[in-house]
């Protein structure tokens, strides 16, 4: 295979719902990539090409997606300001994982269905320009702050190298939080996603080359989720590992991302034409999914929480995502599309990066304040900082991504 890692279109019914590169964080292909398609690759389906313009308008902004991002970062923030015993901040991270898998796979599927081609070089370039500039900026600023205001020795080179190389999660598993700037321990979740980005595109391309139909691709991904669950059970019940091992490890948390990938390849609520029985979904399926999520929060057995909990959450989120996207005007999901909520969703990545550092900094600078005052100040400063990062870092990088990969 060439550097672009070509994959031919499998012989299966082609979706008439194909999307443009304009999906958020776009990883779609460009006309230039079709010109560089090697001989023998299947040409794009003419009927799909004719449908592209209409489909692009429908999926340029996926309903409820920014609102779900806002919910995710909101759960994490509220837990970190001192309510972790009441608010499931870890579940916010799980939503982020699921959303990442769904979006990235949707984008790769769009590219493949339009061009019978997935350009790995462009995929990785887009991920680099999307994730790393804000990450390294915030890491640099927080480390400088720690060197200036924290006791000597707070920052240790090995811990900083682990963060820079995206292995924060395994550093925490084996070394704890020692050597990291205050508020940067949350970067473990970014490491999990980076590890996923390295491997999953190859798996996706492989499934296309094997000409697997969409339901079979989903079964492959669900099978991998089952293997991850089995591995967690082995670690917990055979080797008695601490909870940090299953919570932070890429090998034990990647199924939360893969559940989103499975939804993207089959029954995708954005790309696939499928009719849904609204009464069944609104009065049976969605309530059952919500009850499942609540049960995952209520059951406190350590073995359950370290093993089956993540799998049940992934299954429930599959149905929640379908409903939130397809029934965006239904009362329980309507707020996800309100402008203030969607605005926070747009800022969610940079907000996630900066909020915990601000919480630590404010706690240090305002020892006499009540917790509510600190939380409000941390929220204001976090939103303001994340908006500045979005405006002056993320948006210019997005334009650069488009220029380099179109």
N, C-alpha and C positions, 0 to 999 in steps of 0.2 A: 504494500500500500504506500501511496505517496504521503507527503507531509500533511496534506489535508485530510487524510484518512477517509477515503471515499467509501460510501456504502450504497449499494443499489437498493432501489425500491422493492420491497417484497410484493409478491402477488397476492394482494388482498384488496377488498373494496376500498377505494380511495375516498377520503373524506372531502366533501365539498366545502367544509368549513376550515379553510386554511387562513393563517394569520400573517400579518405583516411584521416586519422587524420592529414596529412601533410598540410592541408589548413592553411593559416597564422593564428596564434593565436590559433591553433587547439583545438577544444573541442570534438574531436571524441572519440569513445569508443575503448577499447582494447580487445584482446582475453580473458584476465582475466575476463572482464565484461560478456562475453558470457558464461563463466563457471559459473558465479554467477547468471545467469538469473534464476528466479524462475520457478517452474513447472507451465505449462500452458501457458507460453509466447510462441508466435509463433517463430519457428526457422527461422534463416536467410534464404532467398531464395537462393538455390544453384546456380541458373543462375546469380543472382546478385553477389554472392560471386565470381563466375568465372570471372565476368566482372570487379571486383574491381581493379585488377592490372592495366588493361588498363586505366580505368577511373581515377585511382589515378595519373597516369602520366599526364593525360590531365588537372587535376585541382590542381596539387601540387602547381602551382603558377597561380592564376587567372589573366588573362590578364587585364591590365589597372588599377587594383585595387590600387596598390601602387601609380600610377600616380594620381588617383583621391584623394588619401590621401594627396599627395603633393599639389594639387590644393587647397584643403580645408585649410591646414595650411598656404599656401601662401596667400590666401585671408585674413585670420585672421591677419597674420603678417603685411601685407601692410596696412590694416586698422588701426592697432594699432600704427604704426609709424607716424600717422598723416594724413592719407588719407581716413579716415572713411567716409568723405562726398562724395568721388568718388568711393571707393572700398567697396563692400558689405561683410564686415567681418562676419556679422551675417549669410549670406548665406553659408559661409564656414563651420560654425557650423552645419547648416542644412544638408550639404553634409555628414559631420561626422556622424550625427545621422542616416541618411538613410543607410550609409555604415555599421554601426554597426548592425542595424537590419537585413540587408541582410546577412552579414557574420555569425552572431551568429545563425540565423535561418537555414542557409545552413549547418552549422556544426552540429546542432542538428538533422536536417533531415538526414544527412549522417549517423550519429550514429544510428538513429532509423531504417533506411532502411537496414543497415548492420546487426543489432543485434536485431531488434524489441524491443529496450530497450534504455532508456535515463537515465543515471546515474546522478542524481541531485547532489550528493555529489562531484563527480568529476567535474561536470560543475562549481559549485561554487568555488571549489579549484583552478581550472584553472583561473577563473576570478580574484580571490584574488591575485594569484601570477603574473598575467599579469598586473594588474592595480595598486595595492596598494604599492608595494615596491618603484617604481619610484615616485609615488605621495607623499608618506610620506617623502621620502628623500628630494624632492624639497621643500615641505612645511616646513620641519625642517630648511633647509639652508636659505630660505627666511625669516623665522621668526627670526632666529639668526641674520641675517643681519639687520633686522628692529630694533631689540633690541640694536644692536651696533651703528647704524648710524642714526636712526630716533629719533625724540623727544620722551621723556618718555610718556608712555600712548598710543603710536601708536598701539601696540598689546594689545588686550583685550581678556581675557580668554573665555568669551562666544562666541565670533566670531571664535576663534581658535577651540573651541570644535565643533562648527557647521561645520567647514571645515573638521575636523577629522572624524566626524560622517556622512559625505556626505549629509549634508542638507544646503550647502552653498547657493543654489538657493533660498530657502525660507527665509534664514537669510537676503539676499539682498532684497527680496520683502518687508519684514516687518521692517528691520533695516537699510538698505542701506549697504554701504561698510565700515562703521565704525568698527574699531577694527581689520581689516585684514591687513596683510603685503602687501605692494605695489606690484601689479602684480599678486596677487593670486585670485582676484575676478573672473577670468575666470574659476575657478574650478566649477562654477555653472553648466556648461554643463556636467561635470563628475558626478555630483550628479544626474542629470536627467537620465544618462545612468545606474548608479548604481540602481536607483529605478526600472528602466525597467528590469534589470537583476534579481531582487528579484522576480518579478511577472511573467514575460513572460514565463519562462520554464514551469511553472505550467499550463498556458494556452495552450502551445504547446502540452504538454502531454495529457491534457484533450481532445484536438481535436483528438488526435490519439485514445484515449480510446473510443471516440464516433464514431470512424470509419468514420470520415468525409473525403470525397474525396478532392483532392487538390483544385479544383475550389471553393468548399464550404468553405474550410479553408481560402482561399484568401478573399471570400466575408465576412466571419466573421471579418477578420482583417480590411477590408475596412469599414465595418459597425462601428467598433470601432473608426476608423479615422473620420467618419461622426459624431459620438457622441462627439468626442473631439472638432470638429469644432462647433457643436451646443453649447457646453459648453462655448467656447470662445465667441460666439455671445451673449450668456446670460450675461457673465461677462462684455462685452464691452457695449452692447446696453441696458441692463437692470440695471446693477449695476455701470456702468461708472468707472470701475477699471482703474488705470494707466497702461500705456504700459508695465511697468516692470512686472506686474502681469501675463500677457499673454506671455511675452517673456521668463521669467525665470522659470515659474512653470512647474513641471513635468507633472501635470495633463493637461496642456495646450500645451505642446510641444511633448508629447510622440507619437503623430501621425506621426511626422517626422521619428521616428524609425519604427513605425508599417508599413508604406508604404514599407520600405525595407524588413520587414518580409513577407509581402504579396507577393512581387516578389520572395522571396526565396522558398515559398511553392508551387507556381504555375508559370509556364513560366520561371523558373529559367534558366538564360542563361548559367550556368555552368553545371547543372545536367540534365536538360530535353532535350530530343531529339526533336527538333522543327526546321522546315525549315522557313527561313525568306526571303521575297522578298526584295532583296537588293535595287532595284530601289525605291520601295515604302518607305523603311526605310530611305534611304539616301536623297531622294528628297522631301519627304512629312512628315514622322513621326518625324524624328530628327529636321528638320527646325521648325516644329510646336512646338515641345518641347522647343527649344531654344527661339522662340518668346514668349512662355508662361513665361519662366524665365525672359526674358527681360521686359515683361510687369509688372511682379511682382516687378521689381526694379524701373521702371519708375513711376508707379502709386504711388502717395504719400499720398493718402487719409488715415488718421489714422485708421479709422474703417476697411478698407480693409487690411491694413498692420497688424493689430492685430488679424484678423480673417481668411479671405479666403486666404491670401497670403501663409501661410504655407501649406495649403491643395493643392493649385495649384502647389507649388514647389515640393511637394511629388509626385504628378501625373507626372509632367514633368521629374523628376529625374528617375522615373521608366523606361521610354523609353530611357533616356540618358544612364543609366547603361546597359540596354540590348544591345544597339548599341556599347557602348565602349568596352564591353566584346566580343561580337560576331564579330564586325568589327574592330578589333584592328589595322589592317593594313591600314584602311581608313585614308586619310590624316588628317582630323580633330582630330583623336584620336591617331595617330602614336606617337606623342610626349609623350603621357602618358607612353609609354613603353621604352623611352630612359633611359639609365642607370643613368645619374645624377638625372633625375626626380624621377625614381623609388627609388633611394637612399634616397632622401628627404622623400619619402613616408614611407620608412622603419623607418626613424627617427621621423615620424610625431607625435607620442604620446609624447615622451620626448620633442620634439621641441615645441609642444603646451604648455607643462607644464612650460618650462623655459623662453620662448621668452619675455613674458610681464614683468617678473621680471628684465630681462636684459635691456629692453627698459627704465624702470623707473630708474634703477641704472645708466645707461649711461647718461640719462638726468640730473641726479643729479651731476654726476662727471664731465660733460663736458658742462657747461652752455654757453660757448662761441662758441660752434661748430654749423655748419649749419645742418639742419635736414637731409640732404642726408648723411653726414658723420656719424652722429649718427645712422642712419638706417643701413648703411653698417657695422659699428662696431657691432651693436646689432645682425645683421644676422650672422656675423662670429663667435661671441662668443656663440650665441644660437646653431648654428650647431655644434660647437666644444663640447659644454657641452652636447648636446643631443647625440652626438656620444659616448662620454664617458659613459653616462648613459646606452645607448644601449649595449655597449661592456661589461661593468662591473656590470650592474644590470639586464637589461632585458634578455640578453642571458643566464646568469647563472640561472635566474628564469625560463626561458623556459626549460632548461635542467632538473631543479628540477620538473617542472610540468610533463614532460614526464616520469621521474622516478617514481613519486608518483601515476600517473594515468594510466600507462601502465601495 
